[in-house]
Amino acid sequence: MPKQIVKNNVTKKAHLLIVDDTLANISVLRSFLATDYELTIANSGAAAIELIEKEKPDLILLDVMMPGMNGYDTCQIIKNNVINFYIPIILVTALNEVEDKIKGIESGADDFITKPVNKHELLARVKSLLRIKYLHDQLQEKVKQLEETKEILRELATKDGLTDIYNYRYFKDTLSKEIERARRNKSQFTLIMFDIDFFKNYNDTYGHLAGDEVLRTIAGLIKRNIRSIDTAARYGGEEFALIFPETDKMAGKIVANKLKDLVDNYRFNLDNARPNGKISISVGVSTFPHNGTTSEELIECADRRLYIAKANGKNQVIDEG
């Protein structure tokens, strides 16, 4: 892939930036390279630095002896920018002493070619560095794909497949972390657990596909009506658990009632055949540290209050007892 580069799945000519203040030198390089490569010209180091972000060249041919900012300084500035670090730079120079090459290496140059420029040598060096650039770009694309795959796997590991909210494992991990955070900051947070009333009856009447749709709908209602710092999870079956950081007992009860009313007022499919014509939830609330200082204590408290709510007639919030 010496003369072409793949960008965004499109194959096109590699793009070279020629930096030189002398028209004769530019003319020679253009005559050697124009057939195989897309060329952009800059007549100074400063102009080159400005053009790089816009043009995004695949390789830079940089003259050393230029007025103002010389090639060494230009090369160093380009390479010091992490975005440009892997753009290969060939220094084109009439200087051929060891000290000059050492200075070029120290400035970040990838290769040298001396004047007068030999066409075949130039093409070979450009081709070689573009091959390395191409392999680097391919590697970066593979790394990007790997990161995207890892993110997908992370999502699969932490999300409930049916409802697309967090799963039980993620909830337990987050609850433990929130307890540690609240202890450090001497703050409070609220745990809310709720259960869908008469859900077995709904499944038996309309089938599991309809039941699954209710679970997805309620999960969507929750996601749209909580803060980004809050955590919503499917605890299991038709039971859900939510963590609300920096939320005391009074605020937790208000939030719990809002969630209950949100479900109560939503018009589900087929809900006219439900008890009271509605789908509803029963809610239990516990608050750290008043109702517990461990995950087990907080879950047990919220779960107990949830079942008190169900025993007392359902479709209500219990934060005592």
N, C-alpha and C positions, 0 to 999 in steps of 0.2 A: 504494500500500500504506500509506495514512495511518493507518488504524484497526486494522490487523491486522499481525502479525509472524509470520514463518516461523521456527520454532525446531525443530531436529531433524526437519525435513521435515513439521512439523505447523503448520497455520495456526490462530492463535488471536488473541484481542484483545490489543492492546498493553497493557503493564502500566505504570501510572504510580504513582510514589511522591509523595504530597503531604506536605510537611513544614511544619507550622504549629502554633503553640501556642494559637491562638484558635479556639474551636469555631464561631463565626459564619463566619469565613473558610473553614474546612474545609467547612462546610455549603454555602456558595456554590459552591465549586469542585466539590464532589461532585455538586451539582444540574446543573452544566454538563457534567460528564464521565462520569458513571456509566453512561449509556446506551451509550456507544461504547467505553469502556475499562474494564479491570480496575484497581481502585484499592487502594492500601495507604496507611495513614495513619501518620505519625510525628509526635509532638508536641514533638520537640526535635531539635537537630542531632546530639547524641550517639546518640539512638535511631535516627535515619536512617542514620548510619554503620554501626550494628550491623545494621540490617535489610538494607542493600544486598547484602551477601554472600549472605544467605539468599534474598531475594526476587528479586534480579537484575532490577531494573526497566529498562524501555526508555527512560524519561524521568523526570526529577525536577522537580517544582514546589516551589521552595524560598523560604519567607518570609525576608525580610531581618531584620526586627526581632523577635528572639526573645531571651528571657532566657538568661543563661549564654553558650552558644556562638551567635553570631549567624550569619546566612545567609552572609556573606562568608567567615568562617572555616570554616564547614561545607563550603562549595563548594570551597575551597582544599584541604581535607583529602581530600575525595572525589576531586578531579581529580589530586591528587598520587599517588594509587594507580593504577599503570599499567593495572590490570584495569578500572578504572572510567572511564578517561580519555575513552572515546568515548560514555559515557552523557550525552545532552544534559541540561543544567540550565537551567531558566527561573527567574530570580529574580523573585519577586512582591513588589513594594515600593510603599510610599507616597512614597518619595523619588524625586524626578525631576530632580535637579540633574545637570549634566554630571560633576561630581566623583564622584557616587554611581555613575554608569554606568561611569566609568573604573575605580573601585574594584572594581566587579563583574566587569569584563573581566579585570582583573589577577588576580582570584581564580579565574578559569577559567569564568565563566558563558558560556553560549551565546546567551542572549537575556534580555530583560526584559519585564515587563508591569506596568503601574502600577495601583494601587487607586484607585477601585473598579474591579474587573475587568469588562471588557466581554466577554460570552459569545462573540460572533463573532470578536473579536480573539484571545481565548484559544484557541478551537478552531483558528483559522487558524495560529497560531504553533506549537501542539502538532503539528498535521498536518504543517507544513513541516519541523520538526525530526525527527519520526518518519520522514519520507521519507528524510532524510539518514542517519539511523541505519540504516534498512532497507538503503539502498544500501551503507553501510559494512559491515554484516553480510554482505551478499551478496558484497562484494569479499573479505572475510576468508575466506568459505567457498571462493571460487574460489582464493585463495592457498593455503588448506589442501589443496584438491584438486590444485593444481599441485605442491605439495611432495610429496604422496603419489605423484603420477605420476613426479616426478623420482626418488623413492626406488625405485620399481619399475624405472625405466630404469637406475638405478645397479646394482640387483640383477642385471638382465639383462646389463649390461655386464661385471659382475665374476664372475657365477656360471656354472658349467657347466650347460647346460640339462638334461642327462640325470641327473646325480648330485646336483645342488643343492649342491655344494661349490664352492669358488673355481676359476676357470679359469686357464689358463696365463699370461695377461696379468697378472692380479691377483697371481699367485704371483711373477712376475718383479719387479713393482713392490715387493711386500712384502719380498722377499729383499734388494733394494737398500737399502730403508729400514732393515731389520734390521742390515745390515752397517754402515751409518752410525751407528746407535744403539749397536751393540756397540763400535765404534771410540771413540765419545765416552765411553762408560762403562767402557771397558777390560774388557768382559765377553765371555763365550763364548755361542755358541748352536749348535744341532745341526740339520743338514739330513738328512732321511731320504727316500730314494726307493725305491719298491718297484714290482714288476711281478707281475701274476697269472700263475702258472705254468700252462703248457699251455692258455692262454686261447683260442688259435686252434682247438685241438682241441675245446674245449668248444663254441665257436661252430659249428664244422662239424658236431658231433654233434647239438646241440639247437637250433641256429638263433640268429639275432642277437637275437631278443626275449628268449630265455633268458639270453644273454650280457649284454644290457643290464640285466637284473634282478640279475645277479651284481655288476655295476659299482655299481648303486644300493645294493645291500645292503652291500657293502664300504664305500662312502662313508658310509652311515649308521652302521656300526660305528665308523668313525674319528671321526665327529662326536660320538658319544656317549661317547667314551673319551679325549678330549683336553681340555686346559684352554681357557678362553676366550681366553687370550693366544696360543694356538698357531694356526697356519694350516695348513689341509688343502686341497689343490688336486688337480684332475685334470690331470696333466702332458700327457697325450695318449694316445689309445687305451686300453690297460689299465694304463698307468703313472701312479702317483700320487706327489706330492711333499708333504712336511710340514716346516714350520719350527717349531722349539721354542726360544723365547727363554730365556736364562739357564739353558741346559742344557749341561753339559760333556760330554766324550767318554764318560766312564763312565756318566753318567746317560742319555746318548743311546743307548748300546748297550742299556741296560736297557729303555728305552721301545721301541726297535725290536723287541726280542725279545717284549715284551708284545703289540705289534701283530701280529707274526707268529703268536703263539700264539692270539690272539683270532680271527684268520681260520681258523687250522688247526682250532680246536675248534668252529667254527660249523657247524651242519648246514644246508647249502644244499640247495635242491631239486635232485633228480637227482644229488646228489654221490656216490651209491653206484656210479655207473658211471665215476667219475673214477679216474685213477691213484692207487693206495693208498686209494681211497674218499674222497678229500678234495679240496677246493679249497685251494690254498696260495699263498703269496707268497714271492718272493725279495727281499731287502732290502739296500740299500747305505747306509752312514752316513758323513757327513763333518761335521767340526766346525770352526767359526771360532774362532780364527785358525789353528789347527794344520794344517788340511788345505787352507787357501786363504784369501785375503783379498779375493777378488772373487767376484761371482756365477758367472762362468764357471769359475773354479777349483773352487769348492765343488760346483757341479753336475757338472762333469766327474769329480771324485773320487767323489762318491756314485754316479753312473751307472756308472762303471768297476767299483766294488765290487759294485753290483747284478748286473752281468753275470758277475762272478767267482762270485757266489752261484749264479747260474743254471748256469754251467759246472760247478760243483762238485757239482751234484746237486739244486739248487733247495731251496725251503722252508727257508731259512737266512738268517742275518744276517752280513754281512761289514763290519767297520769298520777293516780293515787292508788294505794292499796297493795 
